[in-house]
Amino acid sequence: MQEHPFQPLLQPWLKLAQNNLALMSQFSFAPEVVSQAMAQSQNLFHQMVETSNRLTHSNAYAELVQGLVRNYSEFLSELGQVSMAALSAGQADWLQQAQQAGQVIELARRRA
């Protein structure tokens, strides 16, 4: 494969990027870093649990849940109405097509 003219110029940059990625990976998985990350994640988890417990007992949360229930109730009601209307329209179209087919058959019988 032919070497691109800029490849020698890019080589130091690629080597720098690869070496820096290797160092970052080594740092990220060092025992001290992993242990600090685990401790921080446990603290964060406990804070999230405490915060969510306080929020779920607030008026704002109750209003959110009531609003969601209302929105889904309206959605289901509208969906049911639209579905019934579509079903009725489909049934009316089917009956009309059946009547037209019957008329075509009757005309064909008369001509035969």
N, C-alpha and C positions, 0 to 999 in steps of 0.2 A: 504494500500500500504506500502510495506517495505521501511524503510529509508535507503538511501545509506550511507555507512560508512563515506564518505567525506562531506556529507550534513551539519553537524554541523560546519565544518571548513569553508565551503563556505558561511554560513549564514551572518557573519559580512560583507563580501565583497558585497553580494547582497544588504544588508541593506544600506551600504555606497553608492552604485551606485544608488539605488532608491532615497535616500535622496538628493544626489547631483543633480539628474535629476529634482526633485521637486523644489530645490532651483534655478536651471537654468531656469526652466519654469517660476517661480515666477518673477525672475529678467527680463526675456525677455518680459514679459507682463506688467511690471511696467509702469505707465503713463509717467515718465520721459524718460525711454528708448524708448518707442513707439514714443514719440514726437521727440526725437533726430533722430531716424531712419527715420521718415517721412520727417524731414527737410533735412537730408542728401540725401534721395532718390529724393527729389524734386530738390536739387542742382545738383545731378548726372544726372537727366533727362534733365535739362536745358543745362548742359555741353555737353551731348550727342547730343542734337538737334543742338547746335552751331557747334560742331565738324562735324557732318554729313552735315550740310549746307556748311561748308567750303570745305569738301572733295568732295561733289557732283559737285562743281564748279572747281575742279582741273583737270589738264591734265591726271593725273594718273587714275582718275575715268572715264574720257572719253575713255581712252585706254582700261580700264577694260570692259566697256560696248561694245565697238567695238569688242573686242576679244570674248566676250560672244556671240554676235550676229553672228560673223563669225563661231564660233564653232558650234552653233546650226544650222546655215545654212548648214554647211558641213555635220552635222549629219543627217539632214532631207534629204539632197540630197542622201547621201549614203544609208539611210534607204529606200528611194524610189527605188533606183537602185536594191538593194538586194531583195526588195519585188517583183519588176517586174520580176527579174530573177527567183525567187522561183515560182512565178505564172506561168511563161512560162514553167519552168521545170515540174511543176505539171500538166499543161495542156498537155504537150508532153507525160508524163507518162500515163495520163488518156487515151489519144488517142491510145497509144500503147497497153494498157490493153484492151481497147474496141476492137481493131483489133484482138488481141489474142483471146478474148472471141468469136468474130465472127467466127474466124477460127475453134475454138473448136465446135461451134454450127454447122458449115458447115460439119465438119468431122462426127459429130454425125448423121446428116441428111443422109449423104451418106451411113453410115453403117446401117441405119435403113431401 
